[in-house]
Amino acid sequence: MLSNKTVKACRSPDAETLAKTGHIAENDADKSIRSIADLKAQLNYAAQFRAKYSRPFITISYAQSIDGSIASRDNAPLELSGPQSWTLTHQVRSVCDAILIGIGTVLADDPQLSVRRIDGKNPQPIILDTHLRTPLDAKCVQRDDVSTWIINGETDSIATRRSLEKVSARPLTCATGPDGKIDLDALMDLLAGMKINSVMVEGGARVITSFLNARLVDQFIITIAPKLVGGLSVLNSRGLEIAQSLECDQVHYQHLGNDIIVWARPGWKVT
């Protein structure tokens, strides 16, 4: 599905670098993002961010149980977020240019990837699907308001591509890494070239882990639900390869219903 190839250092700006360049907001580049209003204000400068770093501003947003599960043990859909947290998720979707998930999430959850709980614009749906396994009747493909982008590797399956195009999906070929999965560095080039300024990454575990390993994260918005599940962790079996652990900066906690929302930025170190 995707590769966790290490990206160029210039694509993982730290807060100090951003503050010096002024390409997020004048004198406000290192301010904490602790609300949807803060995120929206930050994304007003996402076009400048893309121009400077040749990639979109990337927000990883997902819900987990107290024990860190994002899905049940058999990978069945798991309802975690409360109604207020779900509303926040749709608010985040509405301020981002695109929303990105992996083919595993499509097959397991069949999400629409649209904004429904609030009045707001729908983001561009993007599916990482190396081998074009997206079902023709998937909800995000059957939408009549947007053509879902399906990022795939080199494939000889012309018939499958044409079938997806007939249902208004748009297969886009992207370079793959040595492991045969979508190369995230190449994906950033592709999205930047298509003027995508901001991306909300919703999952699943392999996608989130690979974006972390590639240092392609600028903001975390994590919902923690008061449930114990004993299911699948947000980090896949390979875990983090970037270091022993990643320490977050500018951490803020928000209480929505029974859920806790963690707003934080990854503490990338300049290397």
Secondary structure, 3 states (H helix, E strand, C coil): CEECCCCCHHHCCCHHHHHHHCCCCCCCCCCCCCCHHHHHHHHCCHHHHHHHHCCCEEEEEEEEECCCEEECCCCCCCCCCCHHHHHHHHHHHHHCCEEEEEHHHHHHHCCCCCCCCCCCCCCEEEEECCCCCCCCCCCCCCCCCCCCEEEECCCCCHHHHHHHHHCCCEEEECCECCCCCEEHHHHHHHHHHCCCCEEEEEECHHHHHHHHHCCCCCEEEEEEECCCCCCEECCCCCCCCCCCCCCEEEEEEEEECCEEEEEEEECCCCC
